[in-house]
Amino acid sequence: MTLLPLLQSGVGLLMLALVAIVHIAFAMAIKRDAEDLVAMRAGLFLVSPALWAFATLLGGVTVAVAYWAIHYSTLRPQTANRQTRDPAPGTNPNHEE
């Protein structure tokens, strides 16, 4: 079965456009976040922000999940020079009264 009949239909073109929009949106968000991590000196693993964005543009949600797992999940080791982001206003990160 080929994809040509599906792409010739309006549904196929709409799906292709939506996938492209999602990939572009995720790539832009990853690039901004990676640049923030570099600016905060929190460290960026493996590659530069531009390369993370390019990989996300090609790989989409799968690469975005990998980026999150590497940079924000408990898989990332805590380092002495890593700064945490400011807590939301009105929250107490230490749970002290």
N, CA, C and O atoms as a Tinker XYZ file with bonds, in Angstrom:
   388  protein
     1  N      0.849000   -1.183000    0.000000    73     2
     2  CA     0.000000    0.000000    0.000000    64     1     3
     3  C      0.887000    1.235000    0.000000    63     2     4     5
     4  O      1.824000    1.325000    0.794000    81     3
     5  N      0.610000    2.162000   -0.857000    73     3     6
     6  CA     1.421000    3.371000   -0.918000    64     5     7
     7  C      0.731000    4.506000   -0.182000    63     6     8     9
     8  O     -0.471000    4.459000    0.080000    81     7
     9  N      1.501000    5.510000    0.140000    73     7    10
    10  CA     0.955000    6.668000    0.837000    64     9    11
    11  C      0.389000    7.708000   -0.115000    63    10    12    13
    12  O     -0.300000    8.628000    0.326000    81    11
    13  N      0.656000    7.588000   -1.390000    73    11    14
    14  CA     0.225000    8.588000   -2.357000    64    13    15
    15  C     -1.282000    8.831000   -2.334000    63    14    16    17
    16  O     -1.691000    9.992000   -2.295000    81    15
    17  N     -2.136000    7.797000   -2.358000    73    15    18
    18  CA    -3.578000    8.091000   -2.312000    64    17    19
    19  C     -3.986000    8.810000   -1.026000    63    18    20    21
    20  O     -4.863000    9.673000   -1.046000    81    19
    21  N     -3.353000    8.454000    0.085000    73    19    22
    22  CA    -3.687000    9.107000    1.347000    64    21    23
    23  C     -3.264000   10.569000    1.326000    63    22    24    25
    24  O     -4.005000   11.433000    1.794000    81    23
    25  N     -2.076000   10.855000    0.786000    73    23    26
    26  CA    -1.599000   12.229000    0.736000    64    25    27
    27  C     -2.382000   13.074000   -0.258000    63    26    28    29
    28  O     -2.466000   14.291000   -0.097000    81    27
    29  N     -2.951000   12.455000   -1.276000    73    27    30
    30  CA    -3.740000   13.202000   -2.246000    64    29    31
    31  C     -5.085000   13.621000   -1.680000    63    30    32    33
    32  O     -5.719000   14.544000   -2.192000    81    31
    33  N     -5.513000   12.961000   -0.646000    73    31    34
    34  CA    -6.778000   13.341000   -0.026000    64    33    35
    35  C     -6.543000   14.506000    0.928000    63    34    36    37
    36  O     -5.413000   14.743000    1.356000    81    35
    37  N     -7.572000   15.207000    1.249000    73    35    38
    38  CA    -7.469000   16.336000    2.168000    64    37    39
    39  C     -7.079000   15.900000    3.569000    63    38    40    41
    40  O     -6.377000   16.623000    4.276000    81    39
    41  N     -7.530000   14.725000    3.971000    73    39    42
    42  CA    -7.224000   14.221000    5.310000    64    41    43
    43  C     -5.726000   13.970000    5.457000    63    42    44    45
    44  O     -5.128000   14.322000    6.474000    81    43
    45  N     -5.135000   13.371000    4.457000    73    43    46
    46  CA    -3.700000   13.092000    4.509000    64    45    47
    47  C     -2.870000   14.351000    4.564000    63    46    48    49
    48  O     -1.891000   14.418000    5.308000    81    47
    49  N     -3.243000   15.344000    3.792000    73    47    50
    50  CA    -2.510000   16.611000    3.807000    64    49    51
    51  C     -2.683000   17.331000    5.137000    63    50    52    53
    52  O     -1.746000   17.947000    5.646000    81    51
    53  N     -3.876000   17.251000    5.692000    73    51    54
    54  CA    -4.127000   17.869000    6.998000    64    53    55
    55  C     -3.286000   17.191000    8.076000    63    54    56    57
    56  O     -2.698000   17.867000    8.921000    81    55
    57  N     -3.228000   15.865000    8.052000    73    55    58
    58  CA    -2.422000   15.133000    9.040000    64    57    59
    59  C     -0.946000   15.482000    8.902000    63    58    60    61
    60  O     -0.256000   15.672000    9.904000    81    59
    61  N     -0.461000   15.565000    7.677000    73    59    62
    62  CA     0.928000   15.924000    7.433000    64    61    63
    63  C      1.228000   17.328000    7.954000    63    62    64    65
    64  O      2.278000   17.561000    8.553000    81    63
    65  N      0.316000   18.247000    7.729000    73    63    66
    66  CA     0.491000   19.618000    8.215000    64    65    67
    67  C      0.501000   19.668000    9.743000    63    66    68    69
    68  O      1.308000   20.383000   10.337000    81    67
    69  N     -0.390000   18.914000   10.374000    73    67    70
    70  CA    -0.437000   18.896000   11.841000    64    69    71
    71  C      0.839000   18.302000   12.437000    63    70    72    73
    72  O      1.356000   18.813000   13.431000    81    71
    73  N      1.340000   17.241000   11.842000    73    71    74
    74  CA     2.586000   16.640000   12.320000    64    73    75
    75  C      3.733000   17.630000   12.168000    63    74    76    77
    76  O      4.570000   17.748000   13.062000    81    75
    77  N      3.781000   18.338000   11.051000    73    75    78
    78  CA     4.834000   19.332000   10.839000    64    77    79
    79  C      4.740000   20.451000   11.872000    63    78    80    81
    80  O      5.762000   20.896000   12.393000    81    79
    81  N      3.536000   20.905000   12.171000    73    79    82
    82  CA     3.356000   21.970000   13.172000    64    81    83
    83  C      3.811000   21.505000   14.549000    63    82    84    85
    84  O      4.476000   22.249000   15.269000    81    83
    85  N      3.457000   20.283000   14.914000    73    83    86
    86  CA     3.875000   19.746000   16.224000    64    85    87
    87  C      5.392000   19.640000   16.302000    63    86    88    89
    88  O      5.983000   20.006000   17.317000    81    87
    89  N      6.026000   19.149000   15.251000    73    87    90
    90  CA     7.482000   19.026000   15.242000    64    89    91
    91  C      8.149000   20.398000   15.364000    63    90    92    93
    92  O      9.116000   20.554000   16.109000    81    91
    93  N      7.642000   21.375000   14.643000    73    91    94
    94  CA     8.213000   22.726000   14.695000    64    93    95
    95  C      8.015000   23.333000   16.079000    63    94    96    97
    96  O      8.938000   23.939000   16.623000    81    95
    97  N      6.830000   23.180000   16.653000    73    95    98
    98  CA     6.556000   23.735000   17.978000    64    97    99
    99  C      7.453000   23.103000   19.037000    63    98   100   101
   100  O      8.011000   23.808000   19.878000    81    99
   101  N      7.596000   21.787000   19.003000    73    99   102
   102  CA     8.464000   21.118000   19.968000    64   101   103
   103  C      9.919000   21.545000   19.773000    63   102   104   105
   104  O     10.634000   21.760000   20.752000    81   103
   105  N     10.358000   21.667000   18.542000    73   103   106
   106  CA    11.745000   22.073000   18.278000    64   105   107
   107  C     12.008000   23.476000   18.816000    63   106   108   109
   108  O     13.063000   23.726000   19.400000    81   107
   109  N     11.063000   24.393000   18.624000    73   107   110
   110  CA    11.235000   25.755000   19.134000    64   109   111
   111  C     11.281000   25.767000   20.661000    63   110   112   113
   112  O     12.088000   26.482000   21.256000    81   111
   113  N     10.423000   24.983000   21.288000    73   111   114
   114  CA    10.398000   24.923000   22.752000    64   113   115
   115  C     11.675000   24.304000   23.308000    63   114   116   117
   116  O     12.214000   24.788000   24.303000    81   115
   117  N     12.158000   23.247000   22.682000    73   115   118
   118  CA    13.397000   22.603000   23.130000    64   117   119
   119  C     14.571000   23.563000   22.990000    63   118   120   121
   120  O     15.416000   23.638000   23.882000    81   119
   121  N     14.634000   24.293000   21.888000    73   119   122
   122  CA    15.735000   25.241000   21.677000    64   121   123
   123  C     15.726000   26.313000   22.754000    63   122   124   125
   124  O     16.772000   26.636000   23.318000    81   123
   125  N     14.560000   26.865000   23.043000    73   123   126
   126  CA    14.461000   27.908000   24.076000    64   125   127
   127  C     14.858000   27.350000   25.448000    63   126   128   129
   128  O     15.607000   27.989000   26.188000    81   127
   129  N     14.360000   26.171000   25.780000    73   127   130
   130  CA    14.676000   25.585000   27.076000    64   129   131
   131  C     16.157000   25.241000   27.179000    63   130   132   133
   132  O     16.772000   25.465000   28.221000    81   131
   133  N     16.735000   24.701000   26.112000    73   131   134
   134  CA    18.156000   24.354000   26.127000    64   133   135
   135  C     19.011000   25.607000   26.286000    63   134   136   137
   136  O     20.017000   25.583000   26.995000    81   135
   137  N     18.622000   26.698000   25.635000    73   135   138
   138  CA    19.352000   27.955000   25.804000    64   137   139
   139  C     19.231000   28.470000   27.232000    63   138   140   141
   140  O     20.187000   29.022000   27.775000    81   139
   141  N     18.051000   28.291000   27.850000    73   139   142
   142  CA    17.878000   28.671000   29.253000    64   141   143
   143  C     18.782000   27.847000   30.158000    63   142   144   145
   144  O     19.385000   28.388000   31.084000    81   143
   145  N     18.883000   26.555000   29.905000    73   143   146
   146  CA    19.761000   25.706000   30.716000    64   145   147
   147  C     21.217000   26.149000   30.591000    63   146   148   149
   148  O     21.950000   26.169000   31.580000    81   147
   149  N     21.630000   26.501000   29.388000    73   147   150
   150  CA    23.002000   26.974000   29.182000    64   149   151
   151  C     23.199000   28.294000   29.916000    63   150   152   153
   152  O     24.232000   28.484000   30.557000    81   151
   153  N     22.235000   29.212000   29.839000    73   151   154
   154  CA    22.341000   30.517000   30.497000    64   153   155
   155  C     22.380000   30.377000   32.011000    63   154   156   157
   156  O     23.063000   31.146000   32.687000    81   155
   157  N     21.647000   29.392000   32.555000    73   155   158
   158  CA    21.639000   29.165000   34.004000    64   157   159
   159  C     22.840000   28.354000   34.459000    63   158   160   161
   160  O     23.020000   28.111000   35.652000    81   159
   161  N     23.659000   27.939000   33.507000    73   159   162
   162  CA    24.819000   27.091000   33.795000    64   161   163
   163  C     24.402000   25.782000   34.461000    63   162   164   165
   164  O     25.147000   25.214000   35.259000    81   163
   165  N     23.208000   25.315000   34.123000    73   163   166
   166  CA    22.716000   24.061000   34.679000    64   165   167
   167  C     23.261000   22.870000   33.911000    63   166   168   169
   168  O     23.157000   21.731000   34.365000    81   167
   169  N     23.828000   23.128000   32.776000    73   167   170
   170  CA    24.427000   22.061000   31.993000    64   169   171
   171  C     23.480000   21.506000   30.950000    63   170   172   173
   172  O     22.277000   21.368000   31.175000    81   171
   173  N     24.050000   21.199000   29.822000    73   171   174
   174  CA    23.301000   20.628000   28.724000    64   173   175
   175  C     24.062000   19.392000   28.272000    63   174   176   177
   176  O     25.245000   19.478000   27.944000    81   175
   177  N     23.402000   18.258000   28.253000    73   175   178
   178  CA    24.071000   17.017000   27.909000    64   177   179
   179  C     24.123000   16.804000   26.402000    63   178   180   181
   180  O     23.194000   17.156000   25.676000    81   179
   181  N     25.183000   16.246000   25.965000    73   179   182
   182  CA    25.415000   15.731000   24.626000    64   181   183
   183  C     25.713000   16.783000   23.572000    63   182   184   185
   184  O     26.822000   16.798000   23.039000    81   183
   185  N     24.766000   17.669000   23.245000    73   183   186
   186  CA    24.950000   18.564000   22.101000    64   185   187
   187  C     24.455000   19.972000   22.424000    63   186   188   189
   188  O     23.961000   20.234000   23.521000    81   187
   189  N     24.596000   20.865000   21.460000    73   187   190
   190  CA    24.192000   22.262000   21.622000    64   189   191
   191  C     22.674000   22.417000   21.521000    63   190   192   193
   192  O     21.985000   21.504000   21.065000    81   191
   193  N     22.152000   23.576000   21.948000    73   191   194
   194  CA    20.710000   23.817000   21.804000    64   193   195
   195  C     20.218000   23.706000   20.360000    63   194   196   197
   196  O     19.134000   23.178000   20.110000    81   195
   197  N     21.009000   24.200000   19.416000    73   195   198
   198  CA    20.589000   24.136000   18.009000    64   197   199
   199  C     20.487000   22.691000   17.529000    63   198   200   201
   200  O     19.576000   22.349000   16.775000    81   199
   201  N     21.407000   21.853000   17.956000    73   199   202
   202  CA    21.361000   20.455000   17.527000    64   201   203
   203  C     20.214000   19.705000   18.195000    63   202   204   205
   204  O     19.594000   18.844000   17.570000    81   203
   205  N     19.922000   20.021000   19.457000    73   203   206
   206  CA    18.745000   19.438000   20.108000    64   205   207
   207  C     17.483000   19.841000   19.350000    63   206   208   209
   208  O     16.595000   19.016000   19.138000    81   207
   209  N     17.402000   21.116000   18.939000    73   207   210
   210  CA    16.233000   21.588000   18.202000    64   209   211
   211  C     16.114000   20.875000   16.854000    63   210   212   213
   212  O     15.018000   20.479000   16.460000    81   211
   213  N     17.231000   20.711000   16.148000    73   211   214
   214  CA    17.210000   20.036000   14.859000    64   213   215
   215  C     16.790000   18.573000   15.020000    63   214   216   217
   216  O     16.001000   18.056000   14.229000    81   215
   217  N     17.320000   17.919000   16.043000    73   215   218
   218  CA    16.938000   16.523000   16.289000    64   217   219
   219  C     15.449000   16.415000   16.601000    63   218   220   221
   220  O     14.788000   15.475000   16.160000    81   219
   221  N     14.922000   17.374000   17.362000    73   219   222
   222  CA    13.497000   17.373000   17.689000    64   221   223
   223  C     12.655000   17.665000   16.458000    63   222   224   225
   224  O     11.564000   17.114000   16.305000    81   223
   225  N     13.151000   18.523000   15.586000    73   223   226
   226  CA    12.440000   18.810000   14.345000    64   225   227
   227  C     12.275000   17.538000   13.513000    63   226   228   229
   228  O     11.227000   17.319000   12.905000    81   227
   229  N     13.305000   16.713000   13.490000    73   227   230
   230  CA    13.242000   15.465000   12.733000    64   229   231
   231  C     12.515000   14.358000   13.487000    63   230   232   233
   232  O     11.735000   13.610000   12.898000    81   231
   233  N     12.770000   14.252000   14.793000    73   231   234
   234  CA    12.253000   13.127000   15.566000    64   233   235
   235  C     10.960000   13.382000   16.299000    63   234   236   237
   236  O     10.295000   12.439000   16.727000    81   235
   237  N     10.589000   14.645000   16.453000    73   235   238
   238  CA     9.321000   14.996000   17.079000    64   237   239
   239  C      9.227000   14.678000   18.556000    63   238   240   241
   240  O     10.167000   14.897000   19.320000    81   239
   241  N      8.089000   14.162000   18.938000    73   239   242
   242  CA     7.775000   13.927000   20.345000    64   241   243
   243  C      8.757000   12.930000   20.975000    63   242   244   245
   244  O      9.091000   13.066000   22.152000    81   243
   245  N      9.212000   11.956000   20.233000    73   243   246
   246  CA    10.147000   10.960000   20.765000    64   245   247
   247  C     11.437000   11.623000   21.246000    63   246   248   249
   248  O     11.926000   11.309000   22.331000    81   247
   249  N     11.982000   12.521000   20.462000    73   247   250
   250  CA    13.207000   13.226000   20.854000    64   249   251
   251  C     12.909000   14.196000   21.999000    63   250   252   253
   252  O     13.742000   14.364000   22.889000    81   251
   253  N     11.755000   14.826000   21.992000    73   251   254
   254  CA    11.380000   15.729000   23.083000    64   253   255
   255  C     11.305000   14.976000   24.416000    63   254   256   257
   256  O     11.729000   15.490000   25.451000    81   255
   257  N     10.770000   13.773000   24.382000    73   255   258
   258  CA    10.712000   12.948000   25.603000    64   257   259
   259  C     12.124000   12.563000   26.047000    63   258   260   261
   260  O     12.421000   12.573000   27.241000    81   259
   261  N     12.981000   12.231000   25.110000    73   259   262
   262  CA    14.365000   11.905000   25.448000    64   261   263
   263  C     15.063000   13.120000   26.063000    63   262   264   265
   264  O     15.807000   12.976000   27.032000    81   263
   265  N     14.831000   14.305000   25.513000    73   263   266
   266  CA    15.407000   15.540000   26.058000    64   265   267
   267  C     14.940000   15.742000   27.501000    63   266   268   269
   268  O     15.745000   16.037000   28.384000    81   267
   269  N     13.640000   15.583000   27.732000    73   267   270
   270  CA    13.109000   15.745000   29.085000    64   269   271
   271  C     13.734000   14.718000   30.037000    63   270   272   273
   272  O     14.139000   15.066000   31.146000    81   271
   273  N     13.812000   13.474000   29.609000    73   271   274
   274  CA    14.364000   12.422000   30.472000    64   273   275
   275  C     15.809000   12.720000   30.837000    63   274   276   277
   276  O     16.224000   12.484000   31.971000    81   275
   277  N     16.569000   13.230000   29.897000    73   275   278
   278  CA    17.978000   13.517000   30.145000    64   277   279
   279  C     18.156000   14.745000   31.038000    63   278   280   281
   280  O     19.051000   14.763000   31.883000    81   279
   281  N     17.327000   15.761000   30.867000    73   279   282
   282  CA    17.568000   17.032000   31.537000    64   281   283
   283  C     16.685000   17.303000   32.755000    63   282   284   285
   284  O     17.044000   18.139000   33.584000    81   283
   285  N     15.548000   16.629000   32.889000    73   283   286
   286  CA    14.628000   16.973000   33.973000    64   285   287
   287  C     14.169000   15.807000   34.830000    63   286   288   289
   288  O     13.668000   16.036000   35.930000    81   287
   289  N     14.312000   14.588000   34.386000    73   287   290
   290  CA    13.828000   13.470000   35.185000    64   289   291
   291  C     14.847000   13.121000   36.275000    63   290   292   293
   292  O     15.916000   13.726000   36.353000    81   291
   293  N     14.511000   12.164000   37.091000    73   291   294
   294  CA    15.426000   11.735000   38.144000    64   293   295
   295  C     16.601000   10.949000   37.584000    63   294   296   297
   296  O     17.502000   10.574000   38.335000    81   295
   297  N     16.612000   10.692000   36.288000    73   295   298
   298  CA    17.763000   10.037000   35.665000    64   297   299
   299  C     18.982000   10.954000   35.648000    63   298   300   301
   300  O     20.119000   10.486000   35.602000    81   299
   301  N     18.738000   12.256000   35.684000    73   299   302
   302  CA    19.844000   13.208000   35.650000    64   301   303
   303  C     20.468000   13.309000   37.038000    63   302   304   305
   304  O     19.774000   13.566000   38.022000    81   303
   305  N     21.779000   13.105000   37.110000    73   303   306
   306  CA    22.434000   13.236000   38.410000    64   305   307
   307  C     22.481000   14.696000   38.841000    63   306   308   309
   308  O     22.664000   15.590000   38.016000    81   307
   309  N     22.316000   14.926000   40.112000    73   307   310
   310  CA    22.406000   16.287000   40.644000    64   309   311
   311  C     23.869000   16.686000   40.737000    63   310   312   313
   312  O     24.691000   15.930000   41.255000    81   311
   313  N     24.196000   17.869000   40.238000    73   311   314
   314  CA    25.568000   18.368000   40.314000    64   313   315
   315  C     25.607000   19.581000   41.210000    63   314   316   317
   316  O     24.591000   20.237000   41.443000    81   315
   317  N     26.792000   19.871000   41.710000    73   315   318
   318  CA    26.953000   20.973000   42.650000    64   317   319
   319  C     26.663000   22.325000   42.016000    63   318   320   321
   320  O     26.163000   23.219000   42.697000    81   319
   321  N     26.962000   22.503000   40.722000    73   319   322
   322  CA    26.780000   23.804000   40.095000    64   321   323
   323  C     25.419000   23.965000   39.435000    63   322   324   325
   324  O     25.161000   24.992000   38.807000    81   323
   325  N     24.564000   22.998000   39.559000    73   323   326
   326  CA    23.247000   23.081000   38.928000    64   325   327
   327  C     22.314000   23.907000   39.788000    63   326   328   329
   328  O     22.106000   23.613000   40.965000    81   327
   329  N     21.756000   24.943000   39.187000    73   327   330
   330  CA    20.800000   25.786000   39.882000    64   329   331
   331  C     19.408000   25.300000   39.546000    63   330   332   333
   332  O     19.141000   24.906000   38.411000    81   331
   333  N     18.520000   25.327000   40.524000    73   331   334
   334  CA    17.143000   24.951000   40.239000    64   333   335
   335  C     16.373000   26.198000   39.862000    63   334   336   337
   336  O     16.733000   27.307000   40.254000    81   335
   337  N     15.331000   26.012000   39.112000    73   335   338
   338  CA    14.507000   27.151000   38.719000    64   337   339
   339  C     13.730000   27.648000   39.921000    63   338   340   341
   340  O     13.456000   26.895000   40.855000    81   339
   341  N     13.377000   28.928000   39.887000    73   339   342
   342  CA    12.629000   29.519000   40.988000    64   341   343
   343  C     11.288000   28.827000   41.131000    63   342   344   345
   344  O     10.633000   28.530000   40.132000    81   343
   345  N     10.869000   28.565000   42.369000    73   343   346
   346  CA     9.556000   27.947000   42.570000    64   345   347
   347  C      8.453000   28.926000   42.189000    63   346   348   349
   348  O      8.679000   30.133000   42.110000    81   347
   349  N      7.287000   28.406000   41.961000    73   347   350
   350  CA     6.147000   29.246000   41.616000    64   349   351
   351  C      5.822000   30.153000   42.795000    63   350   352   353
   352  O      5.983000   29.754000   43.949000    81   351
   353  N      5.367000   31.370000   42.513000    73   351   354
   354  CA     5.008000   32.287000   43.604000    64   353   355
   355  C      3.954000   31.673000   44.507000    63   354   356   357
   356  O      3.008000   31.041000   44.038000    81   355
   357  N      4.129000   31.867000   45.810000    73   355   358
   358  CA     3.163000   31.359000   46.775000    64   357   359
   359  C      3.409000   29.922000   47.193000    63   358   360   361
   360  O      2.651000   29.374000   47.994000    81   359
   361  N      4.459000   29.299000   46.664000    73   359   362
   362  CA     4.755000   27.924000   47.072000    64   361   363
   363  C      5.950000   27.920000   48.001000    63   362   364   365
   364  O      6.795000   28.814000   47.954000    81   363
   365  N      6.010000   26.921000   48.831000    73   363   366
   366  CA     7.114000   26.780000   49.765000    64   365   367
   367  C      7.868000   25.502000   49.391000    63   366   368   369
   368  O      7.422000   24.405000   49.726000    81   367
   369  N      9.018000   25.634000   48.692000    73   367   370
   370  CA     9.710000   24.440000   48.232000    64   369   371
   371  C     10.264000   23.567000   49.351000    63   370   372   373
   372  O     10.499000   22.376000   49.144000    81   371
   373  N     10.477000   24.147000   50.546000    73   371   374
   374  CA    11.034000   23.382000   51.669000    64   373   375
   375  C      9.955000   22.788000   52.548000    63   374   376   377
   376  O     10.260000   22.033000   53.472000    81   375
   377  N      8.705000   23.112000   52.284000    73   375   378
   378  CA     7.561000   22.627000   53.059000    64   377   379
   379  C      7.691000   22.972000   54.529000    63   378   380   381
   380  O      7.284000   22.201000   55.398000    81   379
   381  N      8.261000   24.136000   54.802000    73   379   382
   382  CA     8.393000   24.596000   56.193000    64   381   383
   383  C      7.344000   25.674000   56.442000    63   382   384   385
   384  O      7.049000   26.485000   55.565000    81   383
   385  N      6.813000   25.670000   57.593000    73   383   386
   386  CA     5.797000   26.668000   57.962000    64   385   387
   387  C      6.404000   27.728000   58.813000    63   386   388
   388  O      5.712000   28.658000   59.227000    81   387
